[in-house]
């Protein structure tokens, strides 16, 4: 592994040196002054590379990604006509990533987000991702992208609403078959053959007005919201219900989610069910463990602590199966 990392590092350094050598080759032929380039409307690769070279604080990875994007004529023209500050913001953000470009094009083509007079789609999305991904304030983004506080705030809200609309289409239940690690495992199959997923709640930090913070302040004295989620065994979320106060218990949030038709909760078909913990009500389509018996996996770890009796065996397998949503929460929270 270390040899592979070393080889990759050397390759990246070599590519960087080649790109910088090409830039040096053309530096004598092109001015890096924004005004002169804008007047000449020279959108060649060499000019863009020269401009990129003139920007301080651009790391090697960002440099290589930006050079790769200069293959596209539209991108070069956009880059040429940016101010120096916006060139730096654009180069240092994730806007050069292929995934970012695909995401931006998807939002634009499906009309989730459109250009405005002040801000293009890619810039609005870049500002949004930096705010939520790095937990920075609007004032810093306004300075970095050279927009007013009102413009940044308005476009953050527009982008957030667009992402929420997209989320309703992406986060949905699909009739996907059980994964092989369930079907081929006698620990679960055929005992949980009709299980379509699991449900649980998690606490997410929230920013709420001072007058409402009492009801949102949970057990650890942190202001949170209780978010109810459902997922399948491929670790894909199929339902998310956010907004409840941190002091609300899971069963209350759960009953509100499944009884209000506007929430569009993916109710199981006849014979199917979700596995849930003991805090949820035992009703058709939702299977909790036996109460009064050991349940959590750590209670079965160690010599002489194996399941005793059919109820404990059921609880052990139930807990192991339901653990998939805990892994989902762990992965999501690690990103932020």
C-alpha positions, 0 to 999 in steps of 0.5 A: 500500500505504501509503495502504491501511495508513493508511486501515485505521489510521484506521478502527481508531482510529475504531472504538476511539473509538466503543467508548470513547464507548459505555463512557463513556456507561454508566459513570455508570449501572454500578459497575465493582466486581466484587462489586457486579456479581457480586451483581446478576448484571448481564451486560449489554454495558454492564457488560462494557464498563465492566469492560473499561475498568477494566483497565489495559494493554489495547491497542486491538486486544484491546479491539475484539476483546473488545467484539465477543465481548460480543455473546454472552451466554455469553461476557458471563456468563463474563467478569462472574464472573471475578476481576480478574486473570483478566479481564486475562489473558483480555483480553490472551490470544488467547482473543478471536480467532475462530480461537481460539474455533473451535479451542476448540469443535472440541477440546471437541465432539470430546472431545479436551479437556474442562472440569475442576473447576479449569479450563475448556477455553478457559483451558487452551488459552489457557495452552498457547498462551501457553507454546508461542507466547511461550516463557514459564515455568509460574510466570509463567502460574500468576501470570497465570491465578491457578492453582497450579503443579501445576494449570498443569503438569497442564493443559498436559500434558493439552492437549499430549496432546490436540493430539498426538492431533489431530495424528495425524488432521490430519497424514496423506497425502491423494490430492490431485492435483498442484498446477497449478504442477507440472502446468503446468511443463515443468520437472517434468511429465511427468518427475516425474508420479508424485512424491507429495512429499518427505522430509527431516529437521530439527533442533528444539531440545529440553529433555532431562535432563542425563544424556541431553544428549550424544546430543542435542547436534548439530553446533552444540553445541545440544541438538536432536532430529532430526525427520523430515517428509514433505510434499506439493507444496501445502506440507502435512505428511503425516508427522511423526516426532519424538523421535530424538537430534540426533546421529542421521543422517537415514537411520537415522531414515528406516529406523526410520520406514518399518520400524515399522508402529506409525509408520503411515508413508504408503508410496507406492503402486506406481509412486509415489515421494518425492524424497529427498536423497542421504543417504537409501537408494535403494530402491523408492518413494524417489528420491535424486539422482545421486551425484558430480554437482552437486546444490544449487541454488546450484551452478547459479547464475551465468553458465556454471553451467547443467546439463551433461548429463542427470544434472546436469539431473535433479539440478537439477530434483530439487533444485528440486522437493525444495526445497518441504520446506525452505520448509515448515521455514522457515515453521514455524520462523518462527512460533516 
